[in-house]
C-alpha cells in the first residue's frame, strides 16, 4: 500500500497559546505535520525559506506589522506553499485584500476546528477556501473604490487624519483595537506612507478632509 506524505505545515502567529492549539489540532490529523512555528514576520520569512513547507497557516496581525506584506515573497519561486489566513478579522475588506495578495484560504479564528481542517484539505487539493459567511457578505458589499481602499479603510483613514487615537476609532466604529491597528498597517502598506502627516495628506487628496 502506497502512503501519501503528510502535508508539511508552518504556523505563523504571534501568540504562543494560539500556535500550541493549532499544532495540537492539526497534528491530530495524520495528513498534517507541523514542521515549524513563527512568532514574527522575520521568523516567518526565514523558516519559509529553510523549511520549504507545503502550507503556511498565517495570522494577519503581528503587532504593528501586517502579514500580507510578506505574502508575495512567500509565493515567489518554484513550488511555493499554499497559504491559509486564520485571523480574528471578519472584515470583508481584509478578506478581499488577502485573496488579491494571493492567499488560498481565509477563515476566522472563531470557526469550528473541523472548518480549519476542511480549509486545509480544500487548499491542498488546489482550490480556494473562504469562510462561508464572509463569502456571502463579499457578494453583497461593493468593490473597493478606484483608490483601492475599502469603505472601512477610508473611514479609518479619515478618523486618523482628524487626530483620533486607535482606541477612539475602535470605539466609534464598534470594532476591536487590534482591528484598527491592522487597518492602519494596511493603509501604510497600500499607500506606501509611514507617518501620520503622510496619512493626513492622503486623506485630503482622497477628499476625506475639508
C-alpha positions as CSV (number, residue, x, y, z in Angstrom):
1,X,0.0,0.0,0.0
2,X,1.4,3.4,-1.0
3,X,1.1,6.1,1.7
4,X,0.9,9.8,0.8
5,X,3.4,12.0,2.6
6,X,1.9,14.3,5.2
7,X,1.4,18.0,4.4
8,X,4.3,19.9,5.9
9,X,2.8,22.9,7.7
10,X,4.3,26.1,9.1
11,X,2.4,28.0,11.7
12,X,2.7,31.8,11.9
13,X,1.1,33.6,14.7
14,X,2.5,36.0,17.4
15,X,0.5,34.2,20.2
16,X,2.2,31.1,21.7
17,X,-1.1,29.7,23.0
18,X,-2.7,30.0,19.6
19,X,0.2,28.2,17.9
20,X,0.0,25.5,20.5
21,X,-3.7,25.0,19.9
22,X,-3.2,24.9,16.2
23,X,-0.4,22.4,16.5
24,X,-2.5,20.1,18.6
25,X,-5.5,20.3,16.3
26,X,-3.5,19.8,13.0
27,X,-1.2,17.0,14.2
28,X,-4.3,15.0,15.3
29,X,-4.9,14.5,11.6
30,X,-2.4,12.1,10.1
31,X,-2.4,14.1,6.9
32,X,-0.8,17.0,8.7
33,X,2.7,17.5,10.1
34,X,3.7,20.8,11.7
35,X,7.4,21.4,10.8
36,X,7.8,24.9,12.3
37,X,6.4,27.9,14.2
38,X,7.0,31.6,13.6
39,X,6.2,34.3,16.1
40,X,7.2,37.2,13.9
41,X,7.3,38.1,10.2
42,X,11.1,37.9,10.2
43,X,10.9,34.3,11.6
44,X,8.2,33.5,9.0
45,X,10.4,34.6,6.1
46,X,13.4,32.7,7.4
47,X,11.6,29.5,8.2
48,X,9.6,29.5,4.9
49,X,12.9,29.8,3.1
50,X,14.7,27.0,5.0
51,X,11.8,24.6,5.7
52,X,10.0,24.9,2.4
53,X,6.6,24.0,3.8
54,X,3.6,22.8,1.7
55,X,1.3,25.1,3.7
56,X,1.5,28.2,5.8
57,X,-1.3,29.0,8.3
58,X,-0.9,32.7,8.8
59,X,-2.4,35.3,11.1
60,X,-2.8,38.8,9.7
61,X,-1.6,40.9,12.7
62,X,1.9,40.8,14.1
63,X,1.9,43.8,16.4
64,X,2.1,46.9,14.1
65,X,3.0,44.7,11.1
66,X,0.6,43.5,8.5
67,X,1.3,39.9,7.4
68,X,0.0,40.4,3.8
69,X,3.1,42.5,3.1
70,X,5.2,39.3,3.1
71,X,2.8,37.1,1.1
72,X,4.2,38.0,-2.4
73,X,7.7,37.0,-1.2
74,X,6.4,33.7,0.3
75,X,4.7,32.8,-3.0
76,X,7.7,33.8,-5.2
77,X,9.8,30.9,-6.5
78,X,9.4,27.3,-7.6
79,X,6.9,25.2,-5.7
80,X,5.5,27.9,-3.5
81,X,3.5,27.0,-0.4
82,X,-0.3,27.3,-0.1
83,X,-1.3,30.0,2.4
84,X,-4.3,29.9,4.6
85,X,-5.1,33.1,6.6
86,X,-6.5,32.3,10.1
87,X,-7.5,35.6,11.7
88,X,-9.8,37.3,14.2
89,X,-10.7,39.9,11.5
90,X,-14.1,39.2,9.9
91,X,-14.0,42.4,7.8
92,X,-14.7,41.8,4.1
93,X,-12.0,44.3,3.2
94,X,-9.3,42.2,4.8
95,X,-10.6,39.0,3.0
96,X,-10.6,40.8,-0.3
97,X,-7.1,42.2,0.3
98,X,-5.8,38.7,1.3
99,X,-7.3,37.0,-1.8
100,X,-5.9,39.7,-4.0
101,X,-2.5,39.2,-2.4
102,X,-2.6,35.6,-3.4
103,X,-3.6,33.6,-0.3
104,X,-5.5,30.4,-0.9
105,X,-7.8,30.4,2.1
106,X,-9.3,32.8,4.6
107,X,-11.2,31.9,7.7
108,X,-12.0,33.3,11.2
109,X,-10.4,32.1,14.4
110,X,-13.9,31.7,15.9
111,X,-14.5,28.9,13.3
112,X,-15.0,25.4,14.4
113,X,-12.0,23.1,14.5
114,X,-13.4,21.0,11.6
115,X,-13.6,24.1,9.4
116,X,-9.9,24.6,9.7
117,X,-9.2,21.1,8.6
118,X,-11.7,21.5,5.8
119,X,-9.9,24.6,4.7
120,X,-6.6,22.9,4.8
121,X,-7.9,20.0,2.8
122,X,-9.5,22.3,0.2
123,X,-6.5,24.5,-0.4
124,X,-4.2,21.4,-0.6
125,X,-6.4,20.0,-3.2
126,X,-5.8,23.0,-5.4
127,X,-8.9,25.0,-4.6
128,X,-9.6,28.2,-2.7
129,X,-11.4,28.3,0.7
130,X,-13.3,31.3,2.0
131,X,-15.2,31.4,5.3
132,X,-18.9,31.0,4.2
133,X,-20.3,34.0,6.0
134,X,-17.6,36.2,4.5
135,X,-18.3,34.9,1.1
136,X,-22.0,35.9,1.3
137,X,-21.1,39.4,2.7
138,X,-18.5,39.8,-0.1
139,X,-21.2,39.3,-2.7
140,X,-23.4,41.9,-1.1
141,X,-20.8,44.6,-0.4
142,X,-19.5,46.8,-3.1
143,X,-16.0,46.5,-4.5
144,X,-13.3,48.9,-3.2
145,X,-13.2,52.5,-4.6
146,X,-10.9,53.3,-7.5
147,X,-8.2,54.3,-5.0
148,X,-8.1,50.7,-3.9
149,X,-9.3,51.4,-0.3
150,X,-12.4,49.7,1.1
151,X,-15.1,51.8,2.7
152,X,-13.9,50.8,6.2
153,X,-10.3,51.7,5.3
154,X,-11.5,55.1,4.2
155,X,-13.3,55.6,7.5
156,X,-10.2,54.7,9.5
157,X,-8.1,57.0,7.3
158,X,-10.4,59.9,7.8
159,X,-10.5,59.4,11.6
160,X,-6.7,59.1,11.8
161,X,-6.4,62.2,9.8
162,X,-8.7,64.0,12.2
163,X,-6.5,63.2,15.1
164,X,-8.4,60.3,16.7
165,X,-6.4,57.7,18.6
166,X,-6.7,54.0,17.8
167,X,-8.9,53.5,20.9
168,X,-11.2,56.3,19.9
169,X,-11.5,54.9,16.4
170,X,-12.3,51.4,17.7
171,X,-15.0,52.8,19.9
172,X,-16.5,54.9,17.2
173,X,-16.6,52.1,14.6
174,X,-17.5,49.5,17.2
175,X,-14.6,47.2,16.3
176,X,-11.6,45.9,18.3
177,X,-8.4,47.9,18.9
178,X,-6.5,45.1,17.1
179,X,-8.7,45.6,14.0
180,X,-8.0,49.3,13.9
181,X,-4.3,48.6,14.2
182,X,-4.5,46.1,11.3
183,X,-6.4,48.7,9.2
184,X,-3.7,51.3,9.9
185,X,-0.9,48.8,9.0
186,X,-2.8,48.0,5.8
187,X,-3.2,51.7,4.9
188,X,0.5,52.3,5.4
189,X,1.3,49.4,3.1
190,X,-1.3,50.2,0.4
191,X,-0.5,53.9,0.3
192,X,3.2,53.5,1.0
193,X,3.0,56.1,3.7
194,X,4.7,55.7,7.1
195,X,3.8,58.8,9.0
196,X,0.7,60.4,10.4
197,X,1.4,63.6,8.4
198,X,1.5,61.5,5.2
199,X,-1.8,59.9,6.1
200,X,-3.3,63.3,6.7
201,X,-2.1,64.4,3.2
202,X,-3.5,61.2,1.7
203,X,-6.9,61.7,3.3
204,X,-7.0,65.3,2.0
205,X,-6.1,64.1,-1.6
206,X,-8.8,61.5,-1.4
207,X,-11.4,64.1,-0.4
208,X,-11.8,62.7,3.1
209,X,-11.0,66.0,4.8
210,X,-12.2,69.5,4.0
